[in-house]
Amino acid sequence: MTTQEKTNHYLIPFYKRTPVTIARGKGCYVWDEKGKRYLDMTSGIAVVNLGHRHPAVVRALKKQAGRIWHISNLFYQQPQADLARALVEKSFDGMVFFANSGAEANDGALKIARLWGNKFGKSKVIALQQSFHGRTIATISLTGQEKYKKGFDPLLGEIAFVQPGDIQQLHQVWDESVCAIFLEIIQCEGGVKALSQEFIQEISRLAREKNSLIIIDEVQTGMGRTGTLFGYQQFGIEPDIITLAKGLGNGFPIGAIIVKRAIAQSMPVGMHASTFGGNFLACAVASSVLNTLNETFLEKVKKTSSFFHSQLTALRQQFPDLLVDIRVYGLMIGIDLAPSLAVSEVIEAFLQRGILTLRAGENTLRLAPPLTITKKEIQIFLQTFQAILKEKRGEKQ
């Protein structure tokens, strides 16, 4: 049996898989088992921010693997403490809990908010429509997209949803019973759309007025993806809790919750736990990632983003009938396609030409390349995109 045949026979069919078997990767490229090379504009869905097999990450993993992999969290672990300190120093004065994924981090953040609010008689949580926070029962309860919830009722209660940008609706649901608002600064799965500055500022004001927590899901926007280490740093908002995963481990499973110190110190022993969360290997890898994402690196991401944005804008001017809108936040990119151009067809056209891409929202082409991508690789993507658009328009090459 081939790998694809074994997968289809033995794995639960939760994924609609692309018929390509990836065997190895390096930098911004991956190769299938037949040796065909693909330019990876997905980073494993905004995970491999430093590219595949980044030397510093590989060294850190090998070094730690030769010492010890796992011990219970009932004992102290230096890599865990060092990583927690580094995250706090780069965010705000707080404390950290380590998990294994973004969904786990968001689930834990929700528990912290509910337990904190319980002291004040607060239990309601506000979330946003078009959001995505994970696939556990708790996190699909927080997710503002019905397609992820179908068939799983009853879900977690006391969650009120607001349309992004609707300040009037925000006021209507934000009463004294709200313990927290849960949000993404940029809704990734919802179409790569940023919240408006006005809406963010009103969230900030109401949270302080009503004594509610602000929880920002940085699972996709964190770790340099938007050009700063954390996405919220560009939007003038001060969170009480942020959640991380994806790019934090550059492909090695790790999640984190950073919680303001006063809130974190009020949490009782035994309230939450994770067997594998913050193990030696994960923390060693994450520390190497964090060390690499220094100011020089992030400045380069901003310059790359500016170049990509200018080139995509020029392409949109060439194809205004096919490209409706372009949104670029660092190297988190959404391209709205015209209704006549199905995103699934564009993704397939890219695949046939050796480029991996993603979709988001209703008909949005989504790009999340490694932050190490070069102008040369961006030009390869753009030239291919131009050829696809000409073909879809019916022009001769």
LOKEKOL-313112 format. One line per field, with one value per residue (C-alpha): residue in one letter; z, x, y. Coordinates in nm, 2 decimals, padded with zeros to 4 digits. Layout:
N
resn c(A:...) $
zz c(Z:...) $
xx c(X:...) $
yy c(Y:...) $
//
This chain:
397
resn c(M:T:T:Q:E:K:T:N:H:Y:L:I:P:F:Y:K:R:T:P:V:T:I:A:R:G:K:G:C:Y:V:W:D:E:K:G:K:R:Y:L:D:M:T:S:G:I:A:V:V:N:L:G:H:R:H:P:A:V:V:R:A:L:K:K:Q:A:G:R:I:W:H:I:S:N:L:F:Y:Q:Q:P:Q:A:D:L:A:R:A:L:V:E:K:S:F:D:G:M:V:F:F:A:N:S:G:A:E:A:N:D:G:A:L:K:I:A:R:L:W:G:N:K:F:G:K:S:K:V:I:A:L:Q:Q:S:F:H:G:R:T:I:A:T:I:S:L:T:G:Q:E:K:Y:K:K:G:F:D:P:L:L:G:E:I:A:F:V:Q:P:G:D:I:Q:Q:L:H:Q:V:W:D:E:S:V:C:A:I:F:L:E:I:I:Q:C:E:G:G:V:K:A:L:S:Q:E:F:I:Q:E:I:S:R:L:A:R:E:K:N:S:L:I:I:I:D:E:V:Q:T:G:M:G:R:T:G:T:L:F:G:Y:Q:Q:F:G:I:E:P:D:I:I:T:L:A:K:G:L:G:N:G:F:P:I:G:A:I:I:V:K:R:A:I:A:Q:S:M:P:V:G:M:H:A:S:T:F:G:G:N:F:L:A:C:A:V:A:S:S:V:L:N:T:L:N:E:T:F:L:E:K:V:K:K:T:S:S:F:F:H:S:Q:L:T:A:L:R:Q:Q:F:P:D:L:L:V:D:I:R:V:Y:G:L:M:I:G:I:D:L:A:P:S:L:A:V:S:E:V:I:E:A:F:L:Q:R:G:I:L:T:L:R:A:G:E:N:T:L:R:L:A:P:P:L:T:I:T:K:K:E:I:Q:I:F:L:Q:T:F:Q:A:I:L:K:E:K:R:G:E:K:Q) $
zz c(00.00:-00.07:00.20:00.07:00.06:00.42:00.54:00.39:00.53:00.88:00.98:01.07:00.77:00.96:00.70:00.33:00.23:-00.08:-00.28:-00.21:00.03:00.18:00.26:00.37:00.39:00.40:00.43:00.23:00.03:00.08:-00.14:-00.20:-00.19:-00.57:-00.53:-00.67:-00.50:-00.37:-00.26:00.08:00.12:00.41:00.68:00.80:00.86:01.01:01.22:01.06:01.09:01.07:00.77:00.77:00.95:01.07:01.19:01.54:01.61:01.49:01.71:02.02:01.97:01.92:02.22:02.45:02.31:02.43:02.79:02.89:02.72:02.99:03.36:03.55:03.60:03.97:03.94:03.84:03.49:03.38:03.01:03.12:03.36:03.11:02.84:03.07:03.18:02.82:02.72:03.01:02.95:02.59:02.67:03.01:03.38:03.41:03.46:03.21:03.17:02.90:02.70:02.37:02.12:02.05:02.14:02.47:02.54:02.46:02.66:02.96:02.92:02.93:03.25:03.41:03.31:03.44:03.78:03.81:03.73:03.98:04.27:04.13:04.02:03.65:03.41:03.07:02.79:02.48:02.16:01.80:01.49:01.22:01.49:01.52:01.85:01.82:01.79:02.15:02.28:02.48:02.19:01.92:02.17:02.15:01.77:01.57:01.27:01.27:01.04:01.32:01.57:01.37:01.55:01.88:02.08:02.36:02.37:02.65:02.77:02.86:02.55:02.37:02.01:01.86:01.49:01.45:01.44:01.58:01.88:01.94:01.97:02.19:02.43:02.43:02.55:02.77:03.11:03.47:03.43:03.16:03.30:02.97:02.60:02.38:02.04:01.76:01.66:01.31:01.23:01.04:00.95:00.91:00.60:00.74:00.86:01.13:01.38:01.34:01.57:01.69:01.79:01.97:02.17:02.28:02.39:02.59:02.75:02.83:02.98:03.23:03.30:03.36:03.53:03.26:03.12:02.77:02.62:02.29:02.09:01.94:01.82:01.46:01.49:01.74:01.70:01.44:01.19:01.17:01.19:01.57:01.82:01.92:01.70:01.98:02.01:01.69:01.79:02.11:02.34:02.67:02.72:03.05:02.89:02.56:02.41:02.19:01.99:01.62:01.55:01.91:01.84:01.47:01.42:01.76:01.96:02.23:02.35:02.61:02.82:02.95:03.23:03.42:03.75:03.98:03.80:03.78:04.14:04.24:04.07:04.31:04.30:04.10:03.91:03.57:03.45:03.14:03.14:02.84:02.86:02.87:02.85:02.80:02.42:02.35:02.57:02.43:02.08:02.17:02.34:02.02:01.82:02.06:02.05:01.67:01.66:01.76:01.65:01.35:01.23:01.28:01.10:00.80:00.82:00.80:00.49:00.33:00.40:00.25:-00.07:-00.09:-00.04:-00.31:-00.56:-00.48:-00.51:-00.86:-00.95:-00.83:-01.05:-01.35:-01.26:-01.09:-01.23:-01.05:-00.73:-00.51:-00.21:-00.06:00.31:00.43:00.80:00.82:00.63:00.71:00.38:00.25:-00.11:-00.18:-00.52:-00.75:-00.73:-01.08:-00.96:-00.70:-00.45:-00.47:-00.84:-00.77:-00.50:-00.73:-01.01:-00.77:-00.66:-01.01:-01.06:-00.74:-00.48:-00.17:-00.06:00.17:00.18:00.44:00.47:00.18:-00.12:00.01:-00.09:00.22:00.24:00.54:00.41:00.64:00.77:00.61:00.26:00.02:-00.26:-00.51:-00.37:-00.36:-00.73:-00.81:-00.64:-00.81:-01.16:-01.11:-00.98:-01.28:-01.51:-01.33:-01.35:-01.72:-01.78:-01.58:-01.78:-02.10:-02.21:-02.41:-02.23) $
xx c(00.00:00.11:00.13:-00.19:-00.37:-00.25:-00.36:-00.71:-00.75:-00.61:-00.67:-01.01:-01.10:-01.12:-00.90:-00.95:-00.60:-00.42:-00.29:00.07:00.30:00.55:00.88:01.13:01.17:01.44:01.39:01.09:01.07:00.93:00.97:00.73:00.83:00.89:01.13:00.92:00.99:00.72:00.75:00.58:00.36:00.17:00.44:00.22:-00.06:00.16:00.37:00.72:00.79:01.16:01.14:01.19:01.49:01.61:01.97:01.93:01.61:01.77:02.07:01.86:01.64:01.94:02.12:01.83:01.74:02.08:02.01:01.65:01.31:01.04:00.98:00.66:00.57:00.58:00.95:01.14:01.28:01.53:01.43:01.07:01.17:01.40:01.14:00.87:01.10:01.18:00.81:00.73:01.02:00.90:00.53:00.41:00.46:00.29:00.32:00.31:00.14:00.26:00.03:00.08:-00.14:-00.33:-00.66:-00.52:-00.39:-00.73:-00.91:-00.69:-00.73:-01.10:-01.08:-00.86:-01.11:-01.41:-01.24:-01.12:-01.47:-01.63:-01.51:-01.70:-02.01:-01.90:-01.93:-02.03:-01.77:-01.79:-01.65:-01.66:-01.83:-01.60:-01.34:-01.16:-01.01:-00.97:-01.15:-01.21:-01.57:-01.47:-01.29:-01.56:-01.80:-01.58:-01.55:-01.79:-01.83:-02.13:-01.97:-01.74:-02.02:-02.28:-02.37:-02.19:-02.47:-02.51:-02.20:-02.05:-02.30:-02.29:-02.09:-02.23:-02.12:-02.07:-02.00:-01.65:-01.67:-02.03:-01.98:-02.36:-02.39:-02.08:-02.25:-02.57:-02.41:-02.14:-02.30:-02.17:-02.17:-01.90:-01.57:-01.38:-01.38:-01.20:-01.06:-00.81:-00.66:-00.66:-00.92:-00.71:-00.95:-01.22:-01.05:-00.74:-00.92:-00.80:-01.03:-01.08:-00.89:-01.21:-01.36:-01.04:-01.03:-01.39:-01.31:-01.02:-01.24:-01.53:-01.30:-01.17:-01.51:-01.68:-01.38:-01.35:-01.05:-00.91:-00.79:-00.61:-00.56:-00.21:-00.18:-00.15:-00.06:00.22:00.59:00.67:00.40:00.27:00.61:00.62:00.67:00.30:00.02:-00.14:00.17:00.06:-00.29:-00.27:-00.44:-00.32:-00.43:-00.47:-00.41:-00.25:-00.24:00.04:00.13:00.20:00.51:00.64:00.77:00.84:00.67:00.74:00.41:00.39:00.13:00.15:-00.07:00.07:-00.14:-00.10:00.07:-00.21:-00.45:-00.21:-00.11:-00.48:-00.50:-00.51:-00.28:-00.43:-00.67:-00.51:-00.24:-00.08:00.12:00.34:00.30:00.64:00.85:01.23:01.23:00.95:01.09:01.44:01.31:01.08:01.37:01.58:01.29:01.24:01.61:01.61:01.31:01.52:01.47:01.69:01.50:01.16:01.28:01.36:01.01:00.86:01.07:00.98:00.61:00.63:00.79:00.53:00.25:00.37:00.40:00.06:-00.09:00.06:-00.08:-00.43:-00.41:-00.33:-00.62:-00.90:-01.17:-01.02:-00.86:-01.11:-00.90:-00.56:-00.47:-00.11:-00.02:00.35:00.35:-00.01:-00.18:-00.54:-00.64:-01.01:-01.09:-01.38:-01.69:-01.61:-01.27:-01.30:-01.02:-01.01:-00.93:-00.65:-00.50:-00.50:-00.34:-00.06:-00.02:00.03:00.30:00.48:00.35:00.15:-00.12:-00.41:-00.77:-00.97:-01.31:-01.55:-01.33:-00.99:-00.65:-00.44:-00.06:00.15:00.51:00.81:00.93:01.26:01.12:01.34:01.25:01.35:01.10:00.83:00.90:00.86:00.52:00.41:00.51:00.32:00.02:00.02:00.03:-00.26:-00.47:-00.39:-00.50:-00.82:-00.89:-00.84:-00.53:-00.25:00.08) $
yy c(00.00:00.35:00.62:00.77:00.43:00.35:00.69:00.66:00.31:00.36:00.73:00.88:01.10:01.43:01.60:01.66:01.59:01.73:01.42:01.50:01.31:01.54:01.37:01.65:02.02:02.29:02.67:02.78:02.45:02.10:01.79:01.51:01.14:01.15:01.44:01.72:02.05:02.29:02.65:02.65:02.96:02.80:02.73:02.44:02.70:02.98:02.74:02.70:03.08:03.03:02.79:02.41:02.27:02.61:02.54:02.70:02.51:02.18:02.23:02.31:02.00:01.77:01.91:01.87:01.53:01.41:01.51:01.44:01.46:01.44:01.46:01.54:01.90:01.81:01.89:02.20:02.23:02.49:02.52:02.58:02.85:03.02:03.02:03.16:03.44:03.53:03.54:03.76:04.00:04.04:04.09:04.22:04.14:03.81:03.44:03.15:02.81:02.58:02.35:02.16:02.34:02.66:02.49:02.38:02.73:02.89:02.63:02.70:03.08:03.04:02.84:03.10:03.38:03.19:03.11:03.47:03.60:03.36:03.58:03.87:03.68:03.71:03.42:03.55:03.56:03.78:03.64:03.76:03.63:03.49:03.40:03.07:02.95:02.57:02.24:02.13:02.16:02.47:02.64:02.57:02.72:03.04:03.02:03.24:03.01:02.78:02.52:02.42:02.37:02.17:01.85:01.92:02.07:02.14:02.36:02.57:02.83:03.20:03.30:03.61:03.68:04.02:04.12:04.26:04.63:04.66:04.89:04.91:04.54:04.53:04.77:04.56:04.24:04.39:04.40:04.35:03.97:03.96:03.81:03.84:03.91:03.67:03.79:03.77:04.11:03.98:03.71:03.46:03.18:03.44:03.59:03.76:04.07:04.31:04.46:04.84:05.07:05.22:04.88:04.78:05.10:05.06:04.70:04.84:05.11:04.88:04.61:04.86:05.01:04.67:04.50:04.24:04.06:04.10:03.77:03.79:03.48:03.52:03.16:03.27:03.64:03.58:03.50:03.76:03.67:04.03:04.20:04.24:03.96:03.98:04.12:04.32:04.53:04.72:04.79:05.00:04.75:04.60:04.24:04.06:03.72:03.61:03.26:03.13:02.82:02.75:02.96:02.93:02.58:02.62:02.28:02.12:02.11:02.37:02.62:02.89:03.12:03.44:03.59:03.92:03.85:03.95:03.72:03.44:03.45:03.41:03.07:02.78:02.48:02.19:02.41:02.32:02.09:01.93:01.61:01.71:02.09:02.26:01.95:01.98:01.93:02.18:02.45:02.41:02.45:02.74:02.93:02.90:03.03:03.33:03.40:03.41:03.65:03.95:04.31:04.28:03.97:04.15:04.46:04.24:04.08:04.43:04.52:04.19:04.26:04.60:04.46:04.18:04.43:04.67:04.38:04.24:04.59:04.62:04.27:04.38:04.68:04.45:04.22:04.43:04.20:03.90:04.04:04.22:04.31:04.25:04.26:04.23:04.22:04.14:03.80:03.72:03.78:03.76:03.80:03.82:03.67:03.76:03.53:03.41:03.28:03.00:02.99:02.61:02.63:02.88:02.66:02.37:02.57:02.67:02.31:02.19:02.46:02.36:02.61:02.54:02.79:02.82:02.94:03.14:03.30:03.26:03.30:03.43:03.31:03.30:03.32:03.25:03.19:03.14:03.47:03.39:03.41:03.62:03.86:03.59:03.34:03.61:03.69:03.32:03.32:03.65:03.53:03.21:03.40:03.63:03.33:03.17:03.49:03.53:03.17:03.22:03.54:03.35:03.53:03.37:03.31) $
//
